[in-house]
Amino acid sequence: VLTPEEIQILSEGPSLDDYLAVPQDKRIEVRVYSGLFTDTGREIVTSLGVHIKTKDGENYMGIKRDTLKDRKTFVETYLHERGHEVTGAPDEDRSFTGYFTNNLARHYIESHPRGKK
């Protein structure tokens, strides 16, 4: 069972989707997990989040529970995994990094109209 603080941090997902201009019909379920483990049972401690798209069409984001201890870590992880979901690309792919560049540019332009500093 999630704590009230964890629930509050997790509830920021829809606001982050709004910030990224993700259409309502493209929103995905977010599931919280305790850890990501290899077939041998070793935990992949660096994995704070995952994007899962199954062969049968299920599409969701997994967020490690430890991520919910800190708002900044959650926001960074959510945005990172959202980038995978939108682009379908791995970390090293140009379209993955381009997604973030494009969103930063859009944010700057919207928050700094021409003629204002």
C-alpha positions as CSV (number, residue, x, y, z in Angstrom):
1,V,0.0,0.0,0.0
2,L,1.4,3.4,-1.0
3,T,1.8,6.1,1.6
4,P,-0.1,9.4,1.2
5,E,3.2,11.1,0.2
6,E,3.8,8.5,-2.5
7,I,0.3,8.8,-3.8
8,Q,0.7,12.6,-4.0
9,I,3.9,12.3,-6.0
10,L,2.5,9.6,-8.3
11,S,-0.6,11.8,-8.9
12,E,1.6,14.3,-10.8
13,G,1.7,12.0,-13.9
14,P,-1.3,13.5,-15.6
15,S,0.1,17.0,-15.0
16,L,3.3,16.0,-16.6
17,D,1.4,14.6,-19.6
18,D,-0.4,17.9,-19.9
19,Y,3.0,19.7,-19.8
20,L,4.2,17.5,-22.6
21,A,0.9,18.0,-24.6
22,V,0.1,14.3,-24.6
23,P,-3.4,13.8,-25.9
24,Q,-6.0,12.2,-23.6
25,D,-6.2,9.1,-25.7
26,K,-2.5,8.6,-25.5
27,R,-2.4,8.5,-21.6
28,I,-1.1,5.3,-20.2
29,E,-1.4,3.4,-16.9
30,V,1.4,3.8,-14.4
31,R,2.2,0.8,-12.2
32,V,4.5,0.8,-9.2
33,Y,6.9,-2.0,-8.6
34,S,9.4,-2.9,-5.9
35,G,12.3,-3.7,-8.2
36,L,13.3,-5.0,-11.6
37,F,15.1,-8.3,-11.5
38,T,17.0,-10.5,-14.0
39,D,16.1,-14.1,-14.7
40,T,18.7,-15.1,-12.1
41,G,17.1,-13.0,-9.4
42,R,19.6,-10.1,-9.4
43,E,18.1,-6.7,-9.0
44,I,18.9,-4.1,-11.7
45,V,19.3,-1.3,-9.2
46,T,19.8,1.4,-11.8
47,S,16.3,0.8,-13.3
48,L,14.0,3.4,-11.8
49,G,11.4,3.0,-14.5
50,V,10.4,1.0,-17.5
51,H,8.0,1.4,-20.4
52,I,6.3,-1.9,-21.3
53,K,4.4,-2.6,-24.6
54,T,3.4,-6.2,-24.7
55,K,2.7,-8.3,-27.8
56,D,-1.0,-8.3,-27.0
57,G,-1.1,-4.5,-27.0
58,E,-0.9,-3.8,-23.3
59,N,1.0,-0.5,-22.8
60,Y,2.0,0.9,-19.4
61,M,4.8,2.6,-17.5
62,G,6.4,1.0,-14.5
63,I,7.8,3.2,-11.7
64,K,10.1,1.8,-9.0
65,R,8.6,2.6,-5.6
66,D,11.8,4.1,-4.4
67,T,11.3,6.8,-7.1
68,L,8.3,8.0,-5.2
69,K,10.4,9.1,-2.2
70,D,11.6,12.2,-4.1
71,R,9.5,14.4,-6.4
72,K,12.4,15.4,-8.6
73,T,13.5,11.7,-9.1
74,F,9.9,10.8,-10.0
75,V,9.5,13.7,-12.5
76,E,12.8,12.8,-14.2
77,T,11.9,9.1,-14.4
78,Y,8.4,9.8,-15.6
79,L,9.5,12.1,-18.3
80,H,12.3,9.7,-19.4
81,E,9.9,6.7,-19.6
82,R,7.3,8.9,-21.4
83,G,9.9,9.6,-24.0
84,H,10.3,5.9,-24.7
85,E,6.6,5.4,-24.9
86,V,6.1,8.3,-27.4
87,T,9.1,7.6,-29.6
88,G,9.3,3.8,-29.3
89,A,13.1,4.4,-29.2
90,P,15.9,3.3,-26.9
91,D,18.1,5.8,-24.9
92,E,20.8,6.1,-27.5
93,D,18.4,6.7,-30.5
94,R,18.4,10.2,-31.9
95,S,14.6,10.3,-32.0
96,F,14.5,9.7,-28.2
97,T,16.8,12.7,-27.5
98,G,15.0,14.8,-30.1
99,Y,11.8,14.3,-28.3
100,F,13.2,16.2,-25.3
101,T,14.9,18.8,-27.4
102,N,11.6,19.5,-29.2
103,N,9.7,19.8,-25.9
104,L,12.2,22.1,-24.3
105,A,12.1,24.3,-27.4
106,R,8.3,24.3,-27.3
107,H,8.3,25.2,-23.6
108,Y,10.8,28.0,-24.2
109,I,8.9,29.5,-27.1
110,E,5.5,29.3,-25.2
111,S,7.0,30.9,-22.1
112,H,9.0,33.5,-23.9
113,P,6.8,35.2,-26.6
114,R,8.7,37.1,-29.2
115,G,9.7,40.5,-28.1
116,K,9.8,39.6,-24.4
117,K,12.9,38.6,-22.4
